């Protein structure tokens, strides 16, 4: 490859990626996760109060910079909502019920995530180039720039993209530290580890990843002096992460006994009769005295709000309320949910490149530790979500693993085979066409194994088909174009249809069930009806056959491949 073309291709890919992100973001309404994610950092800045949301809050602080230029009004009952810890309700009240410009707030909060997403591509290129050469670097960036999963998440306010970014940089920096142990490389690895665990609790998976990667490096080098330096570097990284977590929460409740923290907690949702030294120690009757002493006397070395974030995760994950749907079946858990999702949500180019990378691994691999750096995070994160996180959040939960995959498979460009080159070229053209034709509804992308985006929802639904409520802007535009004054609507999302001027009668939906506990009315009805595909199959609905009567009708249109529009003239 002519070296003079490399910068042009590199910047063309980044610009194309950024353009797709911005345009799709402008076309996307506020999704169900965004109200809480968008306001958590701003609310802390404005009031000094940190909402508990099951995530370490750095990614929420990252949304704040552009919001500081906005005068955002708070609802009159915001303190009550804070004390009850209703972050989503508070976020929706700020966005939709306080006279604020919700679209402007969300766009300004999305901007830092957009910027991070573009910068992320630079490091993916850099690592692939370092391992396999410049062609591989460009190919890895190409895979990242046109990937529908990345494009669907890269412009919305969740922890997914920021966490993926810092996890990738932490592993990259740790690998560089292993290659040459200097104090600055140790500090850099510690910094990115700290940033990662400060962004999302999932990033604590880096600890076993670092241990195994370090062991692999030691096994490869087998030098006893290296072991001492390796252990010292690891301890330093952990210490930096520990200090960062404490600093992030302002050392609130650190070095105080848990019982004292609970008693001093003013939050209305903390049941002090249920959580105290007596009741906690009763959970371990054989060690009751020791536990009671620990709760009352031994200082906790991490912030109390951090503990509340940590323990709010199993409270959500293991209640059995999250329903999975895959291959026509419902359950609270399927071990094969993520493998099936991966196989139908990844383009054939990536699957083919993965197969070739495995088949010709010995021929085109880098060093053992370098390959382990890519294989280990992908495998570990994949298995972690597969077996330990019973929450239906689709392919987006695998996002932290995908950048390692893009770099790992980029090595296929080193294969000297005309047949492989032709296959990869044809699949690459298909890859670009798929991204351009699915625009802006990237969430709905499915490959040929699932029959494409029109039928993918029959294989797996939920956030694998749409990010909750992302089509409200598109629905309003559709109604205006078709001259539809009023519609009957059932959708799964958190954005208020009233805010977008959608005149409607509400049919039963995820939104209504969760927010107001309205009894489901599942009888047939007439008129112009819009139903999200997840509601259509019954995902998260109390009555999973609520809209099965619509199976006798063909939709007249599909908005974003996942919001089905029907014109029912008679019951």
N, C-alpha and C positions, 0 to 999 in steps of 0.2 A: 504493500500500500504506500502511495506517495505521502510522505510525512506532511507535506504542505496541505493535504486535504483533511488531516485529523482535526485541527482546530475548527474548521468549517463544519464538519460533520458533528463534532461534539456540541458546538453552540446551537446548531440547527436542531439537534435532538432535545436539548434543554429548552429552547424557545418553543418548540412544538409541544413539549410536555406542559410547560407553564401556560401556554395559550389554551390547551385543552382543559386544564384545571380551572382557570379563571372563567372561561365561557360556561363550563358545566356548573360551576358554583353559582354564577349569576342566575342560572336557570333553575336552581334547586331551592325549594322552600325549606323552611326550618324543620329539621328532623327531630324525632322524639327525644334523642339524647342531648340535643344542643342547649335547651333552656338552662338546665343545671350546669353543664360544662361551661357555658359561656359566662355565667354570672358569678360562679364560685370565687374566682380570683378578684373580680371587681368588687364584689360585696365585702370581701375581707379588706380591700384597700379603702373602701368608703366607710365601713363601720367598725373594722377591727375584729369582726366575728368570722370564724372559719366554720363553714358548713361541713358536716361529715358526709362523705359520698363514696366510701369504699375504694378510693384511689389516693395515693400520695399526690399532693396538689401542684407540683411544678408545672404540669401541662396547662393547668387552669390559670396559673400566674402568667404563663406565656401569652394568653389571650388578652392581657390587660393593656399593653403599651398603646395601641391605637385607640382604645376605649377611654383613655385619660383625657382625650380631646372632646369627648362627648359629655354633655350634661344629662345624666340618666336619672330619672325620677324613680324613687322607691315607693311601693305601695304602703298605705297607712298601717297595715298589719304585718309589715316585714319582720318586726322583732318577734312577734308571736310565731310566725312561720319558721324563723331561725331557731327559736327555743324548742319547737317541735321537730326541728330538723326535717323540713319538707323542701329539699333543694329544687326538685322539679316544679313543685307548685309555686315556690317563690320565683323561680326563673320565668315561668309562664306568666305570673302576675306582673313581673317587671316588663316583660316583652309586650304583652297583649292587653294589659288592663291598667296601665299607669300613664298612658298618654305618650309613650316613647315610640320612636321609629324602630320597630323590631328588625326590619330588613337591614337597616343601616348598622344597628348594633351587631347583628350576627355577621355581616360582611366584615366589619372592622375586627371582630374577634376571630374570624376565619383567616385573615391576612397573615398572621404569624405562622399558622399551620401551612398555608400555601408556600411561604418563603422557605420553611424547613423542608417541605417536600422537594422543592427545586434543589436546594443545597444537598439534600440526601443523594440525588443523582450523581453529583460530582464525586462523592466518596465511593459510591458503587463503581463508577468508572475507574477511579484511582486504584482501588484494591484489585479489581480484575486485571487491570493493566500491569500492576506490580507482580501479580502471580503468573499471568499467562500471556502478556503482551498487549500491544495497543489495539489490535483487532478484537481481542477478547474484551478489552475495556469498553470499546464502542458497542459491542454486541450486548454486554451486560446492561449498559445504559439504554440501549434500544429496547431490551426486554422490559426494563423498568418504565420507560417513557410511554409505552403503548399498552401497558398492562391494565385491563379494566378494573381489577381489584384495587390497584394503587390509585387509579384515577377516580374511583368512586369514594375512597376514603381520604385522599390527599387534600381535599378542599372542605372538609367538615370538621366541626369542633368536637372531637373525642380525644381520648388519650392514645389512640392506636398509632397514629403517625409519629408523634413526638417520642413515644416509648420505643417504637421500632428504630427510629433514628439514633437515639442514645444507646440502645442495646447494641446496634451494629457498630457504633463508634467505640463502645466499651470493649467489645471483642477484638476489634481491629487494633486498638491501642494496647490491649493486653498481649496480643500476638507480637506487636512491635517491641514490647517490653521483654518478652521472652527471647527475641532474637538478639537484643542488645540491652542488657540491664543497666540503665543509667537512672539517676534520681529523677530527672525530668520525665523520662518515659514512665517511671513508676507513678509519679504525680499525675501525669496525663491520664494514665489508665484509671487511677483512683478517681479523678475528676469525672470522667465519663461514666464510670460505674455509679458514682454518687448521683449524677444527673439522671441516669437510667432508673435507679430505684426511687428517686424523688418524683418520677413521672408516673410510674405505674408499679403496683405491687408484683406483677408478673415478672418484673426485671430481677427480682431476687433469685430467679432461676439462673442468673449469671454466676452465682456462687458455686454450685456444683459444676457448671460449665467450665469455670476458671480452674477448679481443682482437677478435673479430668484433662483439660488442655495442658495444664502445668505438668501433670504426671506423664502425659504423652511426650512433652518436650524433654523431660528428664530422662525418660526411657530412651529417647532418640540420642541424647547427648551422653548420658551415663557418666557425668562428672560430679563427684561429691561436692566440690565447692559450689557448683551451680545450685544444689539443693538448698543450701543455707541461704543463698541470695534469693532464690525463688520463694522460700517461706517468708523471708523478710519483706519481699515485695508484696506478697499476698496479704500479709498482716497489715501492711501500710495501706493497701487499697481498701481493705475492710474498715480500717480506722477512719479513712477519709469519708467513706460512705456513712459510717455511724455519725460522724460529726455533721455531715450534710443533713441527715434526717432530723437531728436535733435542732440545727439552725433553721431548717425549713419550717418547723413548727414553733419556732421561737423558744425552744427549751421548755415549753409549757408542760408542767407536771413531771418533768424529768427529775430524777433523784428524790422523788417522793414516793411513799408507799402507795400501792394501788388503792387500798381502802380509803386513804385520805383524799386521793384524787376523786374517787366516786362520791364521797360525802361533800366535797367542795363543788361538784358539778351542778350548775344551775339549769342545765337542759331539762325540759319537761318530759322528754322521751326516755330518760334514764330512770328506771324503777329502782329506787334505793332499797326498797323492801325485798326486791328479788335479787339484787346484786350488792352484797355486802360480805364481810369476812365470814359471817356465820353460814350464809347460804352457799357461798363459793366453797368453803371448806367441807360442807356436807356432800359435795360432789365426789369427794375422795375420802370416804369414811375411814379407811385404813391409815390415812395420813392427815386426819382432820386437824390435829394440833399443829403439825408442821405447816400445813397450808394456811391455817388461820394466823399463825405467827408471821408467815411470809407476806400475807395480804396487809396486815396491820403494821408490820415493823420494817420489812426489807424494802429499801428504795428501788423503784423501777428505773432502769437506766435509759429508757426511751420516753419520748413525749406521750402524754396521756391521749391527746387527739389522734396520734399515730396508731395507738392501740385500738381506738374506736374505729378508725378507718379499716384496720386489719380485720377486726372481728365483725365488722358489718358485712364483709364479703361472704363468709359461710352462712350468715343469716339470710342472705339472698340466694346464694347458690344451692343450698341444700334444703330448701323448703319444699322442693318437689313441684313448684309452680311453673318452672320453666319447661315448656313442652317442645320436644324435638319432632320434626317431620322429615322422613327420608324414605324414598322408594315406596310411597303410598302408605306408610305406617306412622302411627303416633306413639310416643313414649316419653317418659321423663329422662331417658338416656338411651343412646345407642352407641356401642363401642365403635361402630364403623361409620358414624355420622361424619367425622372430619375426613377420613379417607375418601368416602364417596363424594363429599363436597369438593375436595381438592381435585379429584379426577374429572368432575364435570364443570368446574369453574376455571380450570387452567386451560389455556389455548393449546392446541395440538403441537404447536412449535415448542412450547416449554416441555411438554411431556416427551416429545421426540428427542429434544436436546438432553433431557434427563436420562433417558434410556441409553443414548449414545455415550454420555459421560460415564455411566456405570459400566457399559459393555467394553469401552476402551480405556478404562480408568488407569491401568498400569502404563499405558502408552502415552497418555497426555497429562498425567497428574503433575502437580508441583510436589514439594516435600511433604513428608508425613504430617508434620505439625500444621503446615499450611492447609492441607486438605481437611485435617481434623477441625481446624478453626471454622470451616464452612459446614462440614457434615454434622458436627456435634450440636451447634445451636439449632439448626433446622430440625434435626431428629428429636432433640430433647424438648424443644418448644412444641413440636407437633404432638409428641406422645403426652406431654404435660396436659395440653388442652383436650386431647383425645380421652384421657382416663381420669383426670382430676378436676375438670371444670364443667359441671353439669348445667351450663347456661347456654341457651340457644342464641348465639350471636353470629353464627355463620362464618364465612371465609375471612371476615375482617379480623377474627381472633387469631388467624394464622399469619396476619400481615408481618409481625416481627420476624417470622421465619423466611419469608419470601426473598428479601434482599440477599440472604446467604445463598439461596437457591439460584438466583440470577447470576451471581458471581461463579458459583460452582459449575453451572452448565455452560458458562461462556467459553470454557476450554474447548468446546467442540469445534470452534473455528480453526483449531490447530490440526484437525484431521485432514490428511491429504488424500481426499477421495472425491472424485468428480461427482459420483452418485450422491454422496452426503452433501456436497456443496449445492447441487441442484435441488435436493429435497429441502434443505434449510432455506434456500433462496425462495422457493415457492411458498413454503410455510411462513416465511417472514413477510411476504406480500400479503398473504391471508391474514396475518397478525395485524398489520396496519389497517387493512380493509375492515376487519372486525371491530377495531377501536373506533374507526371513523363512522361506520354504519350504526353502531350501538349508541353513539353520542346523542344526547347527553346522559342517557340512562345506563351508565356503566354498571350499576349494581345488578342489572338484569342479565348480564352476559352469561351465557352457557355455551359450552362447546358442542360439537356434533354428537358426542356420547349421550347428551341429554336432549338432543333434538333442537338445539339452539334456544334463543331467548323466548320464543313463543310458547314452548312447552316445558322449559326448565323448571317452572314452579311445581310441576307434577313429580319431580325428583326430590327437590328440597326447596323450602320456602323461607318465609321470614326475611331476615336481613340479607339472605342470599339472593333475593329478588328485588327488594327495595329497602332503602334506609327509611325507617318509619316516617311516613307522611311527606316524602320528598317531592311528591307530584302535585301539591296543592296549587302552585303557580301554573303548572302545565294544565291542570284541570280548569282553572279559571280562564286561561287563554283559549282552551278548547271550547268552553261554554260560550265565550264571546264570539269566536269564529263561527260556531254553528247556530248562534242565535238562541241558545238554551237559557231561559230565564231562571229556572229552578230545577234542582236535581235531587234524587234520593241517593244518599251517600252512606257507604260503609267503608271505612279505611282504618289502617293501623298507623297512627302517628300522634305526635304531640303538638303540632302546629294548629292553631285555631283557624278553622275554615272561615269564620266570620271576619278575621283580620284580612283575608284575601278577597273578601267581598263575594263569597260563594253562597248564594241563596239556595237553601236545601231543606229537606226533611231528613233527619238522621235515622238510618237503619241501624240495627245492632252492629257494634264494632268493638274492636279491642279497646279503643280510646274510651268509649262510653262505659264499657264493662269495668275498666280499671279505675276510672275517675268518679263515676257516680253510682256504680252497682245497679244500673237499670236492669230490670228483668228482661231477658232476651225475648223478643218477638220475632219469630222466625217464619211467619207465614208468608206465602206468595203475595206479591204486590205488583202494581202496574206503573207505567211511566218510564221516564229516563232514569236509569239506575247506574250508579258507579260503585263497583265493589273491588276492593283490593284482592289480589290473587290469594294472599295468605288467609284472608277472611273467607274467601270462596271455598277453600279446602277445609276451613275450620280450625286453623292453627290458633291456639290461645283462646278459642271460643269455648264457653261452657258446653254449648251444644255444637258438636263438630259438624253436624249435618244441617246447620242453620240455613245455609244458602245452597244446599244440594238441589233444590228445585230449579235453580238456574242452569243446571247441567242439561236441561231439555232445550236450552236456547243458545244461540250463537251470539257473541258480543258483536255490536256494530263497529266498535273501535277498541283499541288498547292504547292507553296513555302510558308511555314509558315501559311497555311490555308487562306491566304489573297492575294497572288500574283498569279494570274491564268495564266497558260501557255497554249497557243493554237498553233496548227500546221494547218494553213489554206492553203490548196493547190489550191483552186480556189475561185473566188468571187461569 
